[in-house]
Amino acid sequence: MSLDARLASSLCARLCHDLGGAVGTLAGTLDLVEGPGERPGEGSGEVGSEMLALSRETATALRQRLRLYAAAWGGPGEEFDAIGLARLLEAAPAAPRVGFALGRLAPGTRLPAALVPLALNAALLAAEALPRGGVVHLSGDPGEGLVAWPEGKGAAWPPPLLALLAGAPMAEALAGGPRRILAPLLSALAAELHWEMSLGFAAEAGAAPLLLAPARG
């Protein structure tokens, strides 16, 4: 299997995993609302109303996550400003344990459609660097580059990212499977845009910021 095929396969598996829980919750609550032999909406009393409310909440969360993944993984779609990006990231799997602060993006910045997947995947990867929760900061501008910085206790970048930055081949990074797909995906997106990835200087007892910038020369 080619590297591109492995990347696509792992991304599809990750997508199914991340959406499967919400779909299962939605199906389960709808079954409870129906009850044996009943039509949707005929569940009895207060329990049925609570289950229906949970179904609506789950359906909304599922729709929002699909919008996030469409923007992050569906290829260039539309440009977004900081507010629009923040709304998309509210549906991230790590939320609300991890928050996203985009106020440091250059004032008035609207990321071109081609850079939106790069920014979103950098933020999602930074969220995976916060196993105990925290805040992901995203700053920069389209011309100079972007910076993703995970802030929180125990912040540490996933091993596949560190391996790629140290020069490891993509095949090695893909060995982590669907759970570790974001680092190889971000690397592939950056390469397609002719951008480079590197780590900046870490603050004391913290993770280093991830720097994404157009290649020079």
C-alpha positions as CSV (number, residue, x, y, z in Angstrom):
1,M,0.0,0.0,0.0
2,S,1.4,3.4,-1.0
3,L,2.0,6.1,1.6
4,D,-0.9,8.2,0.2
5,A,-3.2,5.2,0.5
6,R,-2.1,4.5,4.1
7,L,-2.6,8.1,5.0
8,A,-6.1,8.1,3.5
9,S,-7.0,4.8,5.1
10,S,-5.9,5.9,8.6
11,L,-7.7,9.2,8.2
12,C,-10.9,7.4,7.3
13,A,-10.5,5.1,10.3
14,R,-10.0,8.1,12.6
15,L,-13.1,9.8,11.1
16,C,-15.2,6.7,11.8
17,H,-13.9,6.4,15.3
18,D,-14.5,10.0,16.2
19,L,-18.0,10.1,14.8
20,G,-19.0,6.6,15.8
21,G,-19.5,7.4,19.5
22,A,-21.9,10.3,18.7
23,V,-23.8,8.2,16.2
24,G,-24.1,5.4,18.7
25,T,-25.4,7.7,21.4
26,L,-27.9,9.2,19.0
27,A,-29.2,5.8,17.9
28,G,-29.4,4.6,21.5
29,T,-31.4,7.5,22.7
30,L,-33.8,7.4,19.8
31,D,-34.4,3.7,20.6
32,L,-35.2,4.6,24.2
33,V,-37.6,7.4,23.0
34,E,-39.4,5.0,20.6
35,G,-39.7,2.1,23.0
36,P,-40.8,-1.3,21.8
37,G,-43.3,-1.1,19.0
38,E,-43.6,2.7,19.2
39,R,-43.0,5.3,16.5
40,P,-40.4,8.1,17.1
41,G,-41.7,10.7,19.5
42,E,-44.1,8.4,21.3
43,G,-41.9,7.6,24.3
44,S,-43.7,7.9,27.6
45,G,-43.6,10.9,29.9
46,E,-40.6,12.7,31.3
47,V,-38.1,10.0,30.4
48,G,-39.1,10.2,26.7
49,S,-38.8,14.0,26.8
50,E,-35.3,13.8,28.3
51,M,-34.1,11.3,25.8
52,L,-35.5,13.4,23.0
53,A,-33.6,16.4,24.3
54,L,-30.4,14.3,24.5
55,S,-31.0,13.1,20.9
56,R,-31.3,16.7,19.7
57,E,-28.2,17.7,21.6
58,T,-26.2,14.8,20.2
59,A,-27.4,15.5,16.7
60,T,-26.3,19.1,17.0
61,A,-22.9,18.1,18.3
62,L,-22.5,15.5,15.4
63,R,-23.4,18.2,12.8
64,Q,-20.9,20.6,14.3
65,R,-18.1,18.0,14.3
66,L,-18.9,17.1,10.7
67,R,-18.5,20.8,9.8
68,L,-15.1,20.8,11.6
69,Y,-13.9,17.7,9.8
70,A,-15.2,18.9,6.4
71,A,-13.1,22.1,6.9
72,A,-10.1,20.3,8.3
73,W,-10.0,17.1,6.2
74,G,-12.2,17.8,3.2
75,G,-9.7,19.9,1.3
76,P,-9.8,23.7,0.7
77,G,-13.4,25.0,1.1
78,E,-13.8,28.6,2.2
79,E,-11.8,31.2,4.1
80,F,-12.3,31.8,7.8
81,D,-11.5,34.5,10.3
82,A,-10.6,33.8,13.9
83,I,-14.2,33.8,15.1
84,G,-15.2,31.2,12.5
85,L,-12.2,29.0,13.2
86,A,-13.0,29.1,16.9
87,R,-16.6,28.1,16.3
88,L,-15.4,25.1,14.3
89,L,-12.9,24.1,17.0
90,E,-15.7,24.1,19.6
91,A,-16.6,20.7,18.1
92,A,-13.1,19.2,18.6
93,P,-13.0,15.8,20.3
94,A,-10.9,17.3,23.1
95,A,-13.4,20.1,23.9
96,P,-14.3,21.3,26.5
97,R,-11.4,19.7,28.3
98,V,-9.2,21.7,25.9
99,G,-10.1,25.3,25.0
100,F,-8.9,27.1,21.9
101,A,-7.6,30.7,22.0
102,L,-7.3,32.4,18.7
103,G,-7.2,36.0,19.8
104,R,-3.5,36.2,18.9
105,L,-4.1,35.9,15.2
106,A,-3.2,39.1,13.5
107,P,-6.2,41.6,13.8
108,G,-8.5,41.3,10.8
109,T,-6.9,38.1,9.6
110,R,-8.9,35.9,7.3
111,L,-7.1,32.7,6.5
112,P,-7.3,31.8,2.8
113,A,-9.2,28.5,2.0
114,A,-5.9,26.7,1.3
115,L,-4.6,27.5,4.8
116,V,-7.7,26.6,6.8
117,P,-7.0,22.8,6.9
118,L,-3.4,23.6,8.0
119,A,-4.5,25.8,10.8
120,L,-7.3,23.5,12.0
121,N,-5.1,20.4,12.0
122,A,-2.3,22.3,13.8
123,A,-4.8,23.2,16.5
124,L,-6.2,19.7,16.7
125,L,-2.7,18.2,17.0
126,A,-1.9,20.7,19.7
127,A,-5.0,19.6,21.6
128,E,-3.6,16.0,21.5
129,A,-0.5,17.4,23.3
130,L,-2.7,18.2,26.3
131,P,-3.7,14.9,27.9
132,R,-4.8,16.7,31.1
133,G,-6.5,19.5,29.4
134,G,-5.5,23.1,28.9
135,V,-5.6,25.7,26.2
136,V,-4.3,25.7,22.6
137,H,-3.1,29.1,21.4
138,L,-3.1,29.8,17.6
139,S,-1.4,32.9,16.4
140,G,0.3,34.4,13.3
141,D,-0.9,35.5,9.9
142,P,-1.1,34.0,6.4
143,G,2.0,35.9,5.1
144,E,4.5,35.2,7.8
145,G,3.3,31.9,9.2
146,L,1.3,30.3,12.0
147,V,2.1,29.2,15.6
148,A,0.3,26.6,17.6
149,W,1.1,26.3,21.2
150,P,-0.4,23.9,23.7
151,E,-0.5,25.3,27.3
152,G,-1.4,23.0,30.1
153,K,-0.1,20.5,32.7
154,G,1.9,17.7,31.2
155,A,1.8,19.3,27.7
156,A,3.9,17.1,25.3
157,W,3.7,16.8,21.5
158,P,2.8,13.3,20.2
159,P,5.8,11.2,19.3
160,P,5.0,11.0,15.5
161,L,5.4,14.8,15.2
162,L,8.7,14.7,17.0
163,A,9.9,11.9,14.8
164,L,8.9,13.7,11.6
165,L,10.6,16.9,12.7
166,A,13.7,14.9,13.5
167,G,13.7,13.6,9.9
168,A,12.0,10.3,10.2
169,P,10.2,9.0,7.1
170,M,6.5,9.3,6.7
171,A,6.1,5.6,6.8
172,E,7.5,5.5,10.4
173,A,5.0,8.2,11.5
174,L,2.1,6.4,9.9
175,A,3.0,3.3,12.0
176,G,1.1,5.0,14.9
177,G,-2.2,4.2,13.1
178,P,-5.5,6.3,13.2
179,R,-5.0,7.6,16.7
180,R,-1.7,9.3,15.6
181,I,-2.8,10.4,12.1
182,L,-2.8,14.1,12.7
183,A,1.0,14.6,12.7
184,P,1.5,12.8,9.3
185,L,-1.5,14.6,7.9
186,L,-0.2,18.0,9.0
187,S,3.2,17.2,7.5
188,A,1.6,16.3,4.2
189,L,-0.6,19.4,4.2
190,A,2.4,21.6,4.9
191,A,4.5,19.9,2.2
192,E,1.7,20.4,-0.4
193,L,1.6,24.2,0.4
194,H,5.5,24.4,0.4
195,W,5.4,25.3,4.1
196,E,7.9,24.1,6.7
197,M,7.3,22.9,10.3
198,S,9.6,23.3,13.2
199,L,9.6,23.7,17.0
200,G,10.4,27.0,18.7
201,F,11.9,27.4,22.1
202,A,9.9,25.9,25.0
203,A,8.9,28.0,28.0
204,E,10.1,26.5,31.3
205,A,8.2,23.3,32.1
206,G,6.0,23.7,28.9
207,A,5.8,22.4,25.4
208,A,7.6,24.2,22.6
209,P,5.4,26.1,20.1
210,L,4.9,24.5,16.7
211,L,5.9,26.9,13.9
212,L,4.4,26.7,10.4
213,A,5.8,29.0,7.8
214,P,6.3,29.3,4.0
215,A,9.5,27.7,2.9
216,R,12.3,30.1,2.2
217,G,14.5,30.0,-0.9
